[in-house]
Amino acid sequence: MRTTAPRRSVRRTVAGAGVAVAVLAAAVTGCDSGEPASGGERGPRAAAPRWNTAPTSVAAVGDSITRGFDACSVLADCPEVSWATGGDPAVRSLAARLLGEAEVPAHSWNYAVTGARMADLAGQLTAAAQHKPGLVTVMVGSNDACRPTVSSMTSVADFRAAFERALGQLRAASPASQVYVSSVPDLQRLWEQGKDAPMVRQVWKLGICQSMLADPLSGAEAATARREKVRARVVEYNEVLREVCAKDELCRYDGGAVFQYPFSSEQLSRWDWFHPGRDGQARLAELAHRQVTAAQPPR
């Protein structure tokens, strides 16, 4: 006598195989529909993007520091000594340390502009995104605090909105680019380094960061309060940089490394004692390289 399996068992077997195939496909692709699985739990999510400690191209955006202003000659840019993308062997820029000096000219780009503020960042990032760089360095904010008066400093709310907008535009144009964000330097510490030199005070009168550097020797209550307000605003800017960057899986804030770095007079420009000189640029490159190549972001 020929026997046949009950139809119900056959259907059950086929259905079970279908479920197994579906589960296997989901595991291989890492797909997550976002819908809750049985029991009210979500299925497995795709792994978050991993930080690449060896990017193969670098684009830089920001202000005069990244342009190497006053590092080579008075009141002039000197991008060849830029901490981010310069080719000067004495500096060993971040790009040189990551890519090798021979690769810097072809695989790095400097879109920083002397005098730029956070509101200018979106345009710079749009230009940088055309190259689909492996890494974008951001150092901006000093000019938002360095204004003719304390009252004309960029508000924290506007600073945040501009940074969020700029980072969002970069993500839309170049989703895979990593972003290294430097903290804003401690402007009060830079004032302390140069205030006692007569020649430096004369240069500062030309209009450099008057919110901090005006009346550099004054110990009056108003002058002291003015400098403290500028420093407090820089601290607030850095908190914005940290918070906004933390929301992006491919953004790494330096943990305040640049703000905390104790720049000495030997590391500052010999023309204005405010911007980093060659040695200061080299220290910035060293700090950035340490952060970019670390397995984990700074805490």
PyMOL commands that set and color helices and strands:
alter all, ss='L'
color gray80, all
select helices_A, chain A and resi 7-29+38-40+79-81+94-99+101-107+118-129+142-145+150-152+156-173+187-194+198-204+210-213+221-246+257-260+265-267+278-292
alter helices_A, ss='H'
color red, helices_A
select strands_A, chain A and resi 58-62+108-110+135-139+178-181+251-253
alter strands_A, ss='S'
color yellow, strands_A
deselect
rebuild
show_as cartoon
